[in-house]
Amino acid sequence: MLAIGKDEVQELLTIKSCMKVLEAVLADLTRNEAIQELRSVFPIEQGNVLGQMPGYWKREKVVGTKIITVYAENNKNGLPSHQGAVLVFDSITGRLKAIVDGEKITAIRTAAVSAIATNHLARENSEIVSILGTGEQARSHLEAMLLVRPIKQVKVWGHTKEKALLFQEEMVQKFKVPIQVCDSVKEAVYDADIICTVTASKVPILKGDWVKAGSHVNAVGACQPNDRELDTDLVKKSKFYVDRLESAINESGDFLIPLKEGVIAQTHIIGEIGELLTKQIEGRKSEISITIFESLGLAIEDLAAANFIYQEAVRLNKGTEISI
């Protein structure tokens, strides 16, 4: 069995390569050629949780689970909010093939899925991106957006100005793109073509009145029924897409709260990203529509990414062989 750490994950899995893997597995999920269950969330103290996310990808003959802790306040102490590992098993023999660091997988695969959604839903000429948040997901999402659209300007907002300035310094050096630090969300999203919400907020930070016609929103941060980053007005006037319908109707506060308010119906969800990839549904039809991709994170994405990393580690003689 191979143990594959954080640095090796980052070396072996790029956002671009991850996009190709996830396009395949999300299409298979829609065809029932990949199977997963809703995440199991075990509450700890102070709102912290332990999550387990099992999945099975028939094509690759792998089954596995991601086990991860989510401590939203960790960012204040310089620690990652998501920590854990993905266990990859051979589905034919049941052999445990690899234990792969889950923190970097989470950052990379989440941004890769947002890039896939953006590629199908954002206007082709989108040039201004707004990043709401300054953590690891903010960094990976900026890289992802630069891969799929001709971005000329970046605007960033964070709860802490110091962290926003650090983000600006690091990302300007890395990507050579102009980045403006904004004092408010309203300022950050003004005139933005693409908006990525990657915060730990439990209440709406993005209002419909602030989002211009034709924008695309990747809503990433809120992943529990009582948490949301988007206000009801924005969700109501949007074309709403999800990574998985089952997940959205059980876990998405961005969707469930407006639904409980009676402002939208369950049919407000147009469909899944996998259905876009298999052409079962259409993407953007109008230059003035506001599209939203609600990203909750799927077990099958983690499994597919971890399996790719394992295959690359074997090919390149990476990882550490261990026995248990």
C-alpha positions as CSV (number, residue, x, y, z in Angstrom):
1,M,0.0,0.0,0.0
2,L,1.2,3.5,-0.8
3,A,1.0,6.5,1.6
4,I,0.9,9.7,-0.5
5,G,1.4,13.0,1.3
6,K,0.4,16.6,0.7
7,D,3.5,17.6,-1.2
8,E,3.3,14.6,-3.5
9,V,-0.5,15.2,-4.1
10,Q,0.3,18.8,-5.2
11,E,3.1,17.5,-7.5
12,L,1.1,14.7,-9.1
13,L,-2.4,16.4,-9.4
14,T,-2.8,19.7,-11.2
15,I,-6.1,21.5,-11.6
16,K,-5.9,20.9,-15.4
17,S,-5.3,17.2,-15.1
18,C,-8.0,17.0,-12.4
19,M,-10.5,18.6,-14.7
20,K,-10.1,15.7,-17.2
21,V,-10.5,13.1,-14.5
22,L,-13.6,14.7,-13.0
23,E,-15.3,15.3,-16.3
24,A,-15.1,11.5,-16.8
25,V,-16.3,10.5,-13.4
26,L,-19.1,13.1,-13.2
27,A,-20.4,11.9,-16.6
28,D,-20.2,8.3,-15.3
29,L,-22.1,9.4,-12.1
30,T,-24.9,10.7,-14.3
31,R,-25.0,7.4,-16.2
32,N,-25.0,5.4,-12.9
33,E,-21.6,4.0,-13.8
34,A,-20.3,5.6,-10.6
35,I,-22.0,5.4,-7.2
36,Q,-21.8,7.4,-4.0
37,E,-23.8,8.0,-0.9
38,L,-24.5,11.3,0.9
39,R,-21.7,12.2,3.3
40,S,-22.0,11.1,6.9
41,V,-21.5,14.1,9.2
42,F,-20.6,13.4,12.8
43,P,-20.8,16.5,15.0
44,I,-18.0,17.4,17.4
45,E,-18.0,20.4,19.7
46,Q,-18.3,24.0,18.7
47,G,-19.7,23.3,15.3
48,N,-16.8,21.1,14.2
49,V,-17.5,17.9,12.3
50,L,-16.0,14.6,11.1
51,G,-17.2,13.7,7.7
52,Q,-17.1,10.4,5.8
53,M,-17.8,10.2,2.0
54,P,-17.8,6.8,0.3
55,G,-17.9,6.1,-3.4
56,Y,-17.4,3.4,-6.1
57,W,-16.2,4.1,-9.7
58,K,-17.0,1.0,-11.9
59,R,-14.9,2.0,-14.8
60,E,-11.7,2.2,-12.8
61,K,-12.6,-0.7,-10.5
62,V,-12.0,1.4,-7.3
63,V,-14.0,1.9,-4.2
64,G,-13.1,4.1,-1.3
65,T,-13.9,6.8,1.2
66,K,-12.8,10.2,2.2
67,I,-12.5,10.8,6.0
68,I,-12.1,14.4,6.9
69,T,-12.5,16.9,9.7
70,V,-13.9,20.4,9.1
71,Y,-12.9,23.0,11.7
72,A,-14.1,26.3,10.2
73,E,-12.3,28.4,12.8
74,N,-8.9,26.9,12.0
75,N,-8.1,29.6,9.5
76,K,-7.8,32.1,12.3
77,N,-5.0,30.0,13.8
78,G,-3.1,29.4,10.5
79,L,-4.4,25.9,10.2
80,P,-6.4,24.3,7.3
81,S,-10.2,24.1,7.9
82,H,-10.3,20.7,6.1
83,Q,-7.9,17.9,7.1
84,G,-8.0,14.2,6.4
85,A,-7.3,11.4,3.9
86,V,-8.8,9.4,1.0
87,L,-8.6,5.6,1.2
88,V,-8.5,3.9,-2.2
89,F,-9.4,0.2,-2.5
90,D,-9.3,-2.2,-5.4
91,S,-13.0,-3.1,-5.9
92,I,-12.2,-6.6,-7.3
93,T,-10.1,-7.9,-4.4
94,G,-10.8,-5.4,-1.7
95,R,-7.1,-4.6,-1.3
96,L,-6.3,-1.2,0.2
97,K,-4.1,0.4,-2.5
98,A,-3.4,3.9,-1.1
99,I,-4.0,6.4,1.7
100,V,-3.8,9.9,0.1
101,D,-3.7,13.2,1.8
102,G,-7.2,14.8,1.6
103,E,-6.5,18.4,2.3
104,K,-4.8,19.1,-1.1
105,I,-7.2,16.9,-2.9
106,T,-10.1,19.0,-1.5
107,A,-8.5,22.2,-2.7
108,I,-7.6,21.0,-6.2
109,R,-10.7,18.9,-7.0
110,T,-13.1,21.6,-5.7
111,A,-11.5,24.3,-7.9
112,A,-11.4,21.8,-10.9
113,V,-15.2,21.2,-10.6
114,S,-15.8,25.0,-10.5
115,A,-13.6,25.4,-13.6
116,I,-15.7,22.7,-15.4
117,A,-18.9,24.5,-14.4
118,T,-17.5,27.9,-15.4
119,N,-16.5,26.5,-18.7
120,H,-20.1,25.6,-19.4
121,L,-22.0,28.4,-17.7
122,A,-19.9,31.6,-17.8
123,R,-19.9,33.9,-20.8
124,E,-17.0,33.2,-23.2
125,N,-15.8,36.8,-22.9
126,S,-15.7,36.9,-19.1
127,E,-12.7,39.0,-18.0
128,I,-13.2,40.1,-14.4
129,V,-13.3,37.6,-11.6
130,S,-14.2,38.3,-8.0
131,I,-12.9,36.0,-5.3
132,L,-14.7,36.2,-1.9
133,G,-12.4,34.6,0.6
134,T,-8.6,34.5,1.0
135,G,-7.9,30.9,2.0
136,E,-6.6,27.9,0.1
137,Q,-9.8,27.6,-1.9
138,A,-9.5,31.2,-2.9
139,R,-6.0,30.5,-4.3
140,S,-7.0,27.3,-6.1
141,H,-10.1,28.9,-7.6
142,L,-8.2,31.9,-9.0
143,E,-5.8,29.4,-10.7
144,A,-8.9,27.5,-12.0
145,M,-10.6,30.6,-13.4
146,L,-7.5,31.6,-15.2
147,L,-7.4,28.2,-17.0
148,V,-10.9,28.6,-18.5
149,R,-11.5,32.3,-19.2
150,P,-9.4,35.2,-20.4
151,I,-9.2,36.9,-17.0
152,K,-7.7,40.4,-17.1
153,Q,-8.7,41.7,-13.6
154,V,-9.1,40.0,-10.2
155,K,-10.9,41.6,-7.3
156,V,-10.6,40.0,-3.8
157,W,-12.4,40.5,-0.5
158,G,-11.8,38.8,2.8
159,H,-12.9,39.2,6.4
160,T,-9.4,40.2,7.2
161,K,-7.7,42.9,5.2
162,E,-4.3,41.6,6.2
163,K,-5.0,38.2,4.6
164,A,-6.5,39.8,1.5
165,L,-3.3,41.8,1.1
166,L,-1.2,38.7,1.5
167,F,-3.4,36.9,-1.1
168,Q,-2.8,39.8,-3.4
169,E,1.0,39.7,-3.0
170,E,1.3,36.0,-3.5
171,M,-1.1,35.7,-6.4
172,V,0.3,38.7,-8.3
173,Q,3.7,37.1,-8.1
174,K,2.5,33.7,-9.1
175,F,0.1,34.6,-11.9
176,K,1.1,38.1,-13.0
177,V,-2.5,39.3,-13.1
178,P,-3.7,42.6,-11.7
179,I,-5.5,42.0,-8.3
180,Q,-7.4,44.7,-6.4
181,V,-8.1,44.3,-2.7
182,C,-11.6,45.5,-1.9
183,D,-13.1,46.8,1.4
184,S,-16.5,45.3,0.9
185,V,-18.2,42.4,-1.0
186,K,-20.3,45.0,-2.9
187,E,-17.2,46.6,-4.2
188,A,-15.5,43.3,-5.0
189,V,-18.4,42.0,-7.1
190,Y,-19.2,45.2,-8.9
191,D,-18.9,44.6,-12.6
192,A,-17.6,41.0,-12.0
193,D,-18.2,38.5,-14.8
194,I,-17.4,35.5,-12.5
195,I,-17.8,35.4,-8.7
196,C,-16.4,32.6,-6.5
197,T,-17.7,32.5,-2.9
198,V,-15.2,30.5,-0.9
199,T,-15.7,31.6,2.7
200,A,-16.7,29.9,5.9
201,S,-19.7,32.2,6.3
202,K,-22.9,30.8,7.7
203,V,-25.0,33.8,6.6
204,P,-25.4,35.5,3.2
205,I,-22.5,37.6,2.1
206,L,-23.5,38.1,-1.5
207,K,-26.7,39.9,-2.4
208,G,-28.7,39.7,-5.7
209,D,-28.7,43.5,-6.0
210,W,-24.9,43.5,-6.3
211,V,-24.6,40.9,-9.1
212,K,-24.8,42.2,-12.6
213,A,-26.8,40.5,-15.4
214,G,-24.8,37.9,-17.2
215,S,-22.6,36.9,-14.3
216,H,-21.7,33.4,-13.2
217,V,-21.3,32.5,-9.5
218,N,-19.5,29.5,-8.1
219,A,-20.9,29.0,-4.6
220,V,-18.5,26.8,-2.8
221,G,-18.1,27.7,0.9
222,A,-21.5,26.7,2.5
223,C,-22.1,23.0,2.6
224,Q,-24.6,22.4,5.4
225,P,-28.4,22.9,5.4
226,N,-28.4,25.9,7.7
227,D,-25.4,27.7,6.2
228,R,-25.4,29.9,3.1
229,E,-23.3,32.5,1.3
230,L,-26.0,33.7,-1.2
231,D,-29.1,35.7,-0.3
232,T,-32.6,34.6,-1.3
233,D,-32.9,37.2,-4.0
234,L,-29.8,36.1,-5.9
235,V,-30.9,32.4,-5.8
236,K,-34.4,33.3,-6.9
237,K,-33.3,35.2,-10.1
238,S,-30.6,32.7,-11.1
239,K,-30.3,29.7,-13.3
240,F,-29.3,27.2,-10.6
241,Y,-27.0,24.2,-11.3
242,V,-25.6,21.7,-8.8
243,D,-22.9,19.0,-8.6
244,R,-25.5,16.5,-7.4
245,L,-29.2,16.8,-6.9
246,E,-29.4,14.5,-4.0
247,S,-26.7,16.5,-2.2
248,A,-28.4,19.8,-2.9
249,I,-31.8,18.9,-1.6
250,N,-30.2,17.5,1.6
251,E,-27.2,19.7,2.3
252,S,-27.4,23.1,0.5
253,G,-28.5,26.0,2.7
254,D,-28.1,28.3,-0.4
255,F,-31.0,26.2,-1.9
256,L,-32.9,24.9,1.1
257,I,-33.4,28.2,2.9
258,P,-35.1,29.9,-0.1
259,L,-37.1,26.7,-0.7
260,K,-38.4,26.7,2.9
261,E,-39.2,30.4,2.5
262,G,-41.5,29.5,-0.4
263,V,-39.6,31.7,-2.8
264,I,-38.4,28.9,-5.1
265,A,-39.6,25.4,-5.9
266,Q,-37.5,22.3,-6.0
267,T,-37.7,22.5,-9.8
268,H,-35.6,25.7,-9.5
269,I,-32.5,23.4,-9.9
270,I,-31.9,23.0,-13.6
271,G,-29.7,20.0,-13.3
272,E,-26.3,18.6,-12.5
273,I,-22.9,19.3,-14.0
274,G,-22.7,15.7,-15.2
275,E,-25.9,16.3,-17.2
276,L,-24.2,19.2,-18.8
277,L,-21.2,17.1,-19.7
278,T,-23.4,14.4,-21.2
279,K,-25.6,17.0,-23.0
280,Q,-28.8,15.9,-21.2
281,I,-29.4,19.6,-20.2
282,E,-28.2,22.9,-21.7
283,G,-25.9,25.5,-20.2
284,R,-26.1,29.2,-20.6
285,K,-28.7,30.3,-23.1
286,S,-28.7,34.1,-22.6
287,E,-26.0,36.7,-22.2
288,I,-28.0,38.4,-19.4
289,S,-28.8,35.3,-17.3
290,I,-27.2,34.9,-13.9
291,T,-26.0,31.4,-13.5
292,I,-25.1,29.7,-10.2
293,F,-23.1,26.5,-9.7
294,E,-23.7,25.2,-6.1
295,S,-20.7,23.1,-5.2
296,L,-21.0,20.8,-2.2
297,G,-18.2,18.4,-2.9
298,L,-18.8,14.8,-3.9
299,A,-17.2,11.6,-2.6
300,I,-16.8,10.3,-6.2
301,E,-14.7,13.4,-7.0
302,D,-12.3,12.6,-4.1
303,L,-12.1,9.0,-5.1
304,A,-11.4,9.7,-8.8
305,A,-8.7,12.3,-7.9
306,A,-7.1,10.0,-5.4
307,N,-7.1,7.1,-7.8
308,F,-5.4,9.3,-10.5
309,I,-2.8,10.3,-7.9
310,Y,-2.2,6.7,-7.0
311,Q,-1.7,5.7,-10.7
312,E,0.7,8.6,-11.2
313,A,2.6,7.7,-8.0
314,V,3.1,4.1,-9.2
315,R,4.1,5.3,-12.7
316,L,6.7,7.8,-11.3
317,N,7.8,5.7,-8.3
318,K,6.4,8.2,-5.8
319,G,4.8,7.7,-2.4
320,T,5.9,5.5,0.5
321,E,5.2,1.8,0.7
322,I,3.8,0.8,4.1
323,S,2.1,-2.3,5.5
324,I,-0.7,-2.4,8.1
